[in-house]
Amino acid sequence: MMDHMRLKFRTENLQQDEVLSVLPKAIRSSVAQHLFLQIVEKVYLFKGTSYDFMLQLVGIFIWLNSGLK
């Protein structure tokens, strides 16, 4: 499995969705939070909303864009 992952990461033109889709759900969620939570926090529409709500938004964003529906 590790060799497969290394090959996937070395491939040129690798899309973010492809990388995230091969990871377990918990890791995919952590990566998404790391990548997108700060962006969501800066959106004026979401100012004053709870941290949990913003985490849910990040999760929904990844779910919608990952093709894992």
C-alpha positions in Angstrom: 0.0 0.0 0.0 2.8 2.4 0.8 4.4 1.9 -2.6 1.1 2.6 -4.2 0.8 5.8 -2.2 4.3 6.9 -3.1 3.6 6.3 -6.8 0.4 8.3 -6.6 2.2 11.3 -5.0 5.0 11.2 -7.5 2.6 11.3 -10.5 2.6 14.6 -12.3 -0.7 16.6 -12.6 -2.1 14.8 -9.6 -5.4 16.4 -8.6 -6.2 17.2 -5.0 -9.4 15.2 -5.2 -7.5 12.1 -6.3 -5.1 12.4 -3.3 -7.9 12.9 -0.8 -10.1 10.1 -2.2 -7.5 7.4 -1.4 -7.1 8.5 2.2 -9.3 7.1 5.1 -12.2 9.4 6.0 -10.7 10.6 9.3 -7.4 11.6 7.7 -9.3 13.2 4.7 -11.3 15.2 7.2 -8.1 16.4 9.1 -6.4 17.4 5.9 -9.5 19.3 4.7 -9.6 21.1 8.0 -6.0 22.0 7.8 -6.3 23.3 4.2 -9.7 25.1 4.3 -10.7 26.0 7.8 -8.8 29.3 7.8 -10.4 30.3 4.5 -13.9 29.6 5.8 -13.2 31.5 9.0 -12.4 34.6 6.9 -15.7 34.6 5.0 -17.8 37.5 6.2 -21.0 35.4 5.9 -19.7 33.0 8.5 -18.3 35.5 11.0 -19.7 34.8 14.5 -20.7 31.2 13.7 -19.5 28.4 15.9 -16.3 26.5 15.3 -18.3 23.3 14.9 -20.4 24.8 12.2 -17.3 25.9 10.3 -15.9 22.3 10.6 -19.1 21.0 9.1 -18.9 23.4 6.2 -15.4 22.3 5.5 -16.5 18.7 5.6 -19.5 19.3 3.3 -17.2 21.2 0.8 -14.9 18.2 0.6 -17.7 15.8 0.3 -19.3 17.7 -2.6 -16.1 18.2 -4.5 -14.6 14.8 -4.0 -17.0 12.7 -6.0 -17.5 10.4 -3.0 -21.2 11.2 -2.8 
